[in-house]
Amino acid sequence: MTMLDETVRELAITAHDLPLSCPRPGAPLWARHPRVFLDPLRNSEGTATCPYCGTVYRFTGERPHGHH
């Protein structure tokens, strides 16, 4: 498991990262806060900001399709 660079406060995510929660898996123990689930597809910009640490998650790539 790779450690995340906690100095980066904007991360690009894809459909593979959904459902999205912060802090991300692999974050060091000292950088953790209560887990919060975020929905970057909720707005037209494709972004979500963590209310605890301020990290901005920016959705890139093809949006997931609905279930049939």
Summary of the structure (lengths in Angstrom):
residues: 68
radius of gyration: 12.3
end to end distance: 33.9
largest distance: 41.4
contacts: 135
relative contact order: 0.30
helix: 9%
strand: 25%
